[in-house]
Amino acid sequence: MAAKKTINQGVEWNYSPALESTSHVKLKSKYDLYIDGKWVKPQSKKYFKTINPANEDVLAEVAHANEKDVDLAVKAARKAYRNVWSKMAPSERAKYIYRIARLMQERARELAVIESLDAGKVIRESRDVDVPLACNHFFYYAGWADKLEYAFPNRKVEALGVAGQIIPWNFPLLMAAWKIAPALAAGNTVVLKPAETTPLTALKLAEIIHDAGLPSGVVNIVTGYGDTGASIVNHPDVDKIAFTGSTGVGKIIQKAIAGTHKKSTLELGGKSANIIMDDAPIDQAVEGIVNGIFFNQGHVCCAGSRLFVQEGVAEKVIEKLKHRMDSLIVGDPLDKNTDIGAINSKDQLDIINGYVKIGNAEGAEMYQPKCKLPKSGFYCPPTLFMDVAQSSRLVQEEIFGPVLTIQTFRTVDEVLQKANNTPFGLAAGIWTDKGSRIFNLTTKLRAGVIWANTYNKFDPTSPFGGYKESGFGREGGLQGLGAYLKMN
Amino acid sequence: MNNKNGFEIPDFTRSPAVDKVGVEERVSRFQKRSIKNESKMQGLRMALNMIDLTTLEGKDTPGKVRQMCYKAQHLHDVYSGLPTVAAVCVYPSMVKIAKQEVKGSGVKVASVSTAFPSGQAPLDVKIMDTKFAVDQGADEIDMVISRGRFLSADYNFVFDEIATIKEVCGKARLKVILETGELVTLDNVRRASDIAMYAGADFIKTSTGKIQPAATMQVTYTMLEAIRDFMNATGKQIGMKPAGGISNSKLALHNLVMVNETLGSKWLTNEWFRFGASSLANDVLMQIMKAETGVYQSSDYFAID
């Protein structure tokens, strides 16, 4: 080898691809419905394709459940509730839930890869956030299963019965865990429908539940589109509807179940304010802004999508934010170095691009880093809109993508007024070095979750949910358990 | 107040706040970067070329220094084409010997000074110490700040001392050691970094290697952000040297990732970034040989000068 010249000039250093292997992943080409502990062909005889949004390859065909299929699932759940699950000693129920958690941990790597393949989310997040958190939800609620009387002292608690659960595509496995774990711990049985673009990890979870030996019918997984969800909502023998998704569908569900005995919790959209005060630790605040809006491509209901920066530091924050955005790597979700993966679906990409177009038409100043996007698949670069008005549609409506609006403010009163001036109220973030200011703002912001000097932190012990059009009811913690219990 | 460099000296009591939890989170993102194949080889070579091979012991002898200087230029001769390290770092009494040994190789000689490592000496002693090292031929001076004065908030004293030593250095580049293990908080690390840069440091350096913890990634990251802000405010580029505790390739690569993503590729050269380390070189060599041959060789195959 020839002598190489000593490096004395700074040189470009680009990271070589570091792809997570998919060789250990076992996917069937066709998935049926998981009803009453068996894989059954859909009565509808229909299947739909689920694709990898990073390259549009078909991953598998999945059954499209109709009303009859849902009816079978609900009947199975009712039978299991009546004959087995409600009669089982709570400590026995706990053992099954622990077993599910452990099996998920054992297959964590496979679950993470499938989540990235099906949802387009980066492997770093599915590996380090989605899957571990999903396991932790099962572990956490398993612990409560035989302690319900201590969870709610002086109350007589009883399971609701059959829970119909409909989950979104942004955190497919994690949302399934948020729904199934507390329902089972409280003694309910479940009919769960994953989103049509991301059914695979829920189906993998069905395999795990099967391997855990959970009694037949306690958990049923039915895949399909909105009509499948509607069949669950409208089924007369469902006792509780738990839904996470858009505010639009949330409203339809509320109308549909009005006047019935069905209880419900709805976790809907958001347009959360992330507030940077002028005494904040700026570099860490910038990182918090990035985690707030670009985490999971901005497909996060509590994303910090409205940034408020105090005037004195606005210029500095924006300059640093742009610099940080320049170092974000957009690309293959399976590359361990990717920061921003694929947009979940063509439909969602169209929606996001529509808002970008509106922003440009409104004349807002836009910034996107010059990053190369892959040729196939659905991608959107991280995007900033500066100097937007409170009345702009970009500020008013949930975009559900990597698009951030920036507004400046002078006083605490002004930012409180603007932050609360929204139909939503899911989350908020505050960045300041002053503790008293944190307490002042947290008591006055109308949002279900408020983070101080951090953003997008989740824990099974901490309740999560919204105000106003962000829904009602809480998931996680004791509150999330209470949502699956009758209390006398 | 303007100094002779033409930029305004800020109020150091108002250095930006640093949030430790946030810094830890940012650092964990650097640690999650997966550096493979060609980028790994490029990174390892860069790391080798950025090392300040160091011996700072009371029992150092001319013989030991000579051997280290040879190693600095001949890292692993069984494999040709490797770069040299950036510099050797010694006590002032060893500068002359080191200077003779590395002559013509491009390897620099750095000398610690100002009553290293404690800095517990009067200013005139520190000036003499530095002047001696410069006169012996040191290309670079690694000074320590007066931590006691810093912790008692006597920032002007610390500033003036650095500015004075800078004048004594003449053409030698000045690295200012903050000894972050004694400053304890990241807020202090940030403030000391600002003071050192405004007072005339060419490099800021984490530690002497005598105090733990030394160059943690959290501390280095805080200093890199200070360098970036200083560059934006003054247009002047400052170098960074984490020293102490960086003993393996993985940690070195994570440090380089951090430099690359915080400051940019302009800093990816030994003009602007150094590792103060003695055992790092052999681990990097071991990784390079593993990449070349496909198998790990025992540490006995790498010389330990």
Chai-1 contact restraints between the chains, C-beta under 6 A:
chainA,res_idxA,chainB,res_idxB,connection_type,confidence,min_distance_angstrom,max_distance_angstrom,comment,restraint_id
A,M1,B,S80,contact,1.0,0.0,6.0,A-B,restraint_1
A,M1,B,G81,contact,1.0,0.0,6.0,A-B,restraint_2
A,A3,B,G81,contact,1.0,0.0,6.0,A-B,restraint_3
A,K4,B,G81,contact,1.0,0.0,6.0,A-B,restraint_4
A,T6,B,P83,contact,1.0,0.0,6.0,A-B,restraint_5
A,I7,B,N49,contact,1.0,0.0,6.0,A-B,restraint_6
A,N8,B,T269,contact,1.0,0.0,6.0,A-B,restraint_7
A,Q9,B,T269,contact,1.0,0.0,6.0,A-B,restraint_8
A,G10,B,S265,contact,1.0,0.0,6.0,A-B,restraint_9
A,G10,B,K266,contact,1.0,0.0,6.0,A-B,restraint_10
A,G10,B,W267,contact,1.0,0.0,6.0,A-B,restraint_11
A,G10,B,L268,contact,1.0,0.0,6.0,A-B,restraint_12
A,G10,B,T269,contact,1.0,0.0,6.0,A-B,restraint_13
A,E12,B,S265,contact,1.0,0.0,6.0,A-B,restraint_14
A,W13,B,N260,contact,1.0,0.0,6.0,A-B,restraint_15
A,W13,B,S265,contact,1.0,0.0,6.0,A-B,restraint_16
A,W13,B,L268,contact,1.0,0.0,6.0,A-B,restraint_17
A,Y15,B,S39,contact,1.0,0.0,6.0,A-B,restraint_18
A,S16,B,K36,contact,1.0,0.0,6.0,A-B,restraint_19
A,S16,B,N37,contact,1.0,0.0,6.0,A-B,restraint_20
A,S16,B,E38,contact,1.0,0.0,6.0,A-B,restraint_21
A,S16,B,S39,contact,1.0,0.0,6.0,A-B,restraint_22
A,A18,B,S34,contact,1.0,0.0,6.0,A-B,restraint_23
A,A18,B,K36,contact,1.0,0.0,6.0,A-B,restraint_24
A,R124,B,K32,contact,1.0,0.0,6.0,A-B,restraint_25
A,P281,B,A17,contact,1.0,0.0,6.0,A-B,restraint_26
A,P281,B,V18,contact,1.0,0.0,6.0,A-B,restraint_27
A,P281,B,D19,contact,1.0,0.0,6.0,A-B,restraint_28
A,I282,B,P16,contact,1.0,0.0,6.0,A-B,restraint_29
A,D283,B,E225,contact,1.0,0.0,6.0,A-B,restraint_30
A,Q284,B,D19,contact,1.0,0.0,6.0,A-B,restraint_31
A,Q284,B,G22,contact,1.0,0.0,6.0,A-B,restraint_32
A,E287,B,G22,contact,1.0,0.0,6.0,A-B,restraint_33
A,E287,B,R26,contact,1.0,0.0,6.0,A-B,restraint_34
A,S327,B,E261,contact,1.0,0.0,6.0,A-B,restraint_35
A,K336,B,S34,contact,1.0,0.0,6.0,A-B,restraint_36
A,N337,B,R33,contact,1.0,0.0,6.0,A-B,restraint_37
A,N337,B,S34,contact,1.0,0.0,6.0,A-B,restraint_38
A,D433,B,A17,contact,1.0,0.0,6.0,A-B,restraint_39
A,N453,B,D19,contact,1.0,0.0,6.0,A-B,restraint_40
